[in-house]
Amino acid sequence: MVRETGEEALTKNWGKGSGVDIISSTAVPANIHIEKPQSVKYLKIKLKAIPLSDFNLTKGRQVLTGYILEITREEINMGNSYILPLKEKGFEGYIKPSPLVQSNDAKIIEEAKRIIGDERDALKAAKKIMGWVYQSIDKKPTISIPSALEVLESKVGDCNEHTTLFTALTRAVGIPTRIITGIVLSDNNFYYHAWAEVYVGKWVSIDPTMNQFPADATHIGFVEGGLDKQVEVMKVIGHLKAEILGYK
């Protein structure tokens, strides 16, 4: 981050007379074409040109061996779910609010309860909230620090806004949720992306921006947590090189 005036931010280091698409300029090209990334259940990929030791890449559905990362999309089993509220201990940190994820705010709680209605199965409730967020938020690039309350009011945003509001709503009804930041495959490139993981008897990836539950295996998570953790992804963006070795 460098402090600049508005004029400098729009012109400095971008070259004369040529606009720069920041999203495309930081994309990570894929070496092979995958027709339908959203249907990928398994991905094997070699990650290069970044310090992998800075990230906890072996977690849940991801396994790192050397420079090779394997991602396997979770299987959902209704038998693993539970009836709200969750009685297991140890998940309090994934339910409590934060300054930008106001899961204890009256407006968030009211909306979350309205969305799930009489549903008390955690997995079904999470799906209802994902569907509502996907349908309700106008998908537009947004340069802002996402706040769940502001997104609930504006109904506009990109993956950060979708994920922040989703996390606040699920936490508000007692479903442990964590924010994941990394990259996802789209149009032959990996792009910066944010999504969530919910605990529904086990941790499952869920993408309210793409309406995926579970999220496909081209979602590669590098960081778990809010904005204070997400800055670590800057080590990846614009530097990472990736070689897909196989997929199913």
C-alpha positions in Angstrom: 0.0 0.0 0.0 1.3 3.5 -0.9 -0.4 6.7 0.1 -1.2 8.8 -3.0 -3.5 11.6 -4.1 -6.5 10.6 -6.2 -4.9 11.9 -9.4 -1.7 9.9 -8.7 -3.7 6.7 -8.0 -5.5 7.1 -11.4 -2.4 7.9 -13.5 0.9 7.1 -11.8 2.8 4.0 -13.1 -0.1 3.0 -15.4 1.5 4.3 -18.6 0.4 7.1 -20.7 -3.0 7.0 -22.3 -3.7 3.4 -21.6 -6.1 2.1 -19.0 -5.3 -1.0 -17.0 -7.8 -3.6 -15.9 -6.5 -4.5 -12.5 -8.5 -7.8 -12.4 -7.0 -9.1 -15.7 -3.6 -7.7 -15.0 -3.3 -9.8 -11.8 -4.9 -13.0 -13.2 -2.9 -16.2 -13.1 -3.1 -18.0 -16.5 -4.1 -21.6 -16.5 -2.1 -23.9 -18.7 -5.0 -26.0 -19.9 -8.7 -25.2 -20.7 -11.4 -26.6 -18.4 -14.8 -26.4 -20.1 -16.9 -26.3 -16.9 -14.8 -25.3 -13.8 -18.0 -25.4 -11.7 -18.2 -29.1 -12.2 -14.7 -29.9 -11.1 -14.6 -32.3 -8.1 -10.8 -32.9 -8.0 -7.9 -30.7 -9.0 -4.2 -31.4 -8.9 -2.0 -28.3 -9.4 1.6 -27.2 -9.1 2.1 -23.8 -7.4 5.2 -21.8 -8.2 6.9 -18.5 -7.6 5.5 -17.7 -4.2 6.6 -18.8 -0.7 4.2 -21.6 0.0 5.4 -21.9 3.6 3.7 -18.6 4.4 0.3 -20.3 4.0 -1.5 -23.2 5.7 -2.4 -25.0 2.4 -3.0 -28.4 3.9 -6.4 -27.9 5.5 -9.8 -29.6 5.1 -10.2 -30.5 1.5 -6.7 -29.3 0.5 -3.5 -31.4 0.7 -0.1 -29.9 -0.2 2.9 -32.2 -1.0 6.0 -30.2 -1.9 4.8 -27.8 -4.6 1.8 -30.0 -5.5 -1.6 -29.1 -4.2 -4.6 -31.5 -4.4 -8.2 -30.2 -3.8 -11.1 -32.5 -3.4 -14.6 -31.1 -3.3 -16.5 -32.1 -0.2 -19.3 -34.6 -0.3 -22.4 -33.5 1.5 -24.2 -36.0 3.8 -27.5 -34.9 5.4 -26.7 -37.3 8.2 -23.8 -35.2 9.3 -25.9 -32.1 9.9 -27.4 -31.0 13.2 -30.4 -29.2 14.5 -29.9 -25.6 15.4 -28.6 -24.3 17.8 -25.3 -26.1 17.7 -24.5 -27.9 21.0 -20.9 -28.8 20.2 -18.2 -26.7 21.9 -15.2 -25.1 20.4 -16.9 -23.1 17.6 -17.6 -19.9 19.5 -15.0 -18.0 17.5 -16.8 -18.7 14.3 -20.1 -17.4 15.5 -19.1 -14.3 17.4 -19.4 -10.9 15.5 -16.6 -8.7 14.4 -16.6 -4.9 13.4 -17.4 -5.8 9.8 -19.4 -9.0 10.3 -22.1 -7.8 12.7 -23.8 -11.1 13.3 -25.3 -9.8 16.6 -27.0 -6.7 15.1 -30.8 -6.7 15.3 -31.2 -6.1 11.5 -28.9 -9.0 10.6 -30.6 -11.3 13.1 -34.1 -10.3 11.9 -33.2 -10.9 8.2 -31.5 -14.2 8.9 -34.5 -15.5 10.8 -36.8 -14.3 8.0 -34.7 -16.2 5.4 -34.6 -19.5 7.1 -38.2 -19.4 8.5 -39.0 -22.6 10.4 -35.9 -24.4 9.1 -33.7 -25.8 11.9 -31.5 -28.2 10.0 -28.1 -26.4 9.8 -27.2 -27.6 6.3 -30.6 -26.7 4.9 -30.6 -23.3 6.6 -27.1 -22.5 5.2 -28.4 -23.4 1.7 -31.4 -21.1 2.1 -29.1 -18.2 3.2 -26.7 -18.8 0.3 -29.6 -18.8 -2.2 -31.0 -15.6 -0.8 -27.6 -13.8 -0.9 -27.0 -15.0 -4.4 -30.4 -13.8 -5.6 -30.5 -10.6 -3.7 -27.1 -9.0 -4.2 -26.5 -7.1 -7.4 -23.1 -8.4 -8.7 -21.0 -5.4 -9.4 -17.3 -4.7 -8.7 -17.0 -2.6 -5.6 -14.1 -0.7 -4.2 -14.8 -0.6 -0.5 -14.3 -2.3 2.8 -17.2 -4.7 3.0 -19.5 -4.4 6.0 -22.4 -6.8 6.4 -24.8 -4.1 7.5 -23.9 -1.9 4.6 -24.3 -4.7 2.1 -27.6 -5.7 3.6 -28.8 -2.1 2.9 -27.2 -1.5 -0.5 -27.7 -5.0 -2.0 -24.6 -4.4 -4.2 -21.2 -5.9 -4.3 -18.7 -8.5 -5.5 -17.3 -11.7 -3.8 -16.2 -9.8 -0.7 -19.6 -8.3 -0.1 -21.5 -11.5 -0.8 -19.2 -13.5 1.6 -19.3 -10.9 4.4 -23.1 -10.7 4.4 -23.5 -14.4 4.1 -21.1 -15.0 7.0 -23.0 -12.5 9.2 -26.4 -14.1 8.4 -25.3 -17.7 9.0 -23.5 -16.7 12.3 -26.6 -14.9 13.3 -28.6 -18.1 13.4 -25.8 -20.1 15.1 -24.0 -21.7 12.1 -20.2 -21.5 12.5 -18.8 -19.8 9.4 -15.3 -18.7 8.4 -14.2 -16.5 5.5 -11.7 -18.0 3.0 -9.7 -15.9 0.5 -7.7 -17.3 -2.4 -8.2 -17.8 -6.2 -10.8 -19.5 -8.4 -10.7 -20.6 -12.1 -12.8 -18.7 -14.6 -12.3 -18.2 -18.4 -8.9 -19.9 -18.4 -7.5 -17.8 -15.6 -7.3 -18.0 -11.8 -8.6 -14.8 -10.2 -8.7 -13.4 -6.7 -11.8 -14.6 -4.9 -13.5 -14.8 -1.5 -16.0 -17.4 -0.3 -16.9 -19.1 3.0 -16.8 -22.4 4.9 -19.7 -23.4 7.1 -19.8 -26.1 9.8 -22.7 -28.4 9.1 -21.4 -31.4 11.0 -18.1 -30.9 9.1 -16.6 -27.9 7.4 -17.9 -27.4 3.9 -17.0 -24.8 1.3 -19.8 -22.6 0.1 -19.7 -19.8 -2.5 -22.6 -17.3 -2.3 -21.3 -15.4 -5.2 -21.4 -18.4 -7.6 -24.3 -20.2 -5.8 -22.1 -23.3 -5.1 -22.6 -25.6 -2.2 -20.1 -27.2 -2.0 -17.8 -25.0 -4.0 -16.0 -26.6 -6.9 -12.4 -27.8 -6.6 -10.9 -24.9 -8.5 -11.5 -22.8 -5.4 -8.0 -22.7 -3.9 -7.9 -21.2 -0.4 -4.8 -19.4 0.9 -6.0 -17.5 3.9 -8.7 -17.9 6.5 -10.1 -14.8 8.3 -11.2 -11.2 7.9 -9.4 -8.2 6.3 -6.5 -8.3 8.7 -5.7 -11.8 7.3 -6.7 -11.2 3.7 -3.8 -8.8 3.1 -1.6 -11.9 3.1 -3.1 -12.8 -0.3 -1.2 -9.9 -1.8 1.8 -12.3 -1.8 -0.1 -14.4 -4.3 -1.8 -11.9 -6.5 0.4 -10.9 -9.5 3.2 -13.4 -8.5 1.7 -16.9 -8.4 2.3 -19.3 -11.3 0.1 -22.3 -11.6 0.3 -25.5 -13.7 -2.8 -27.8 -13.7 -1.6 -31.4 -13.6 -5.0 -33.1 -13.6 -8.7 -32.8 -12.8 -11.9 -34.7 -12.6 
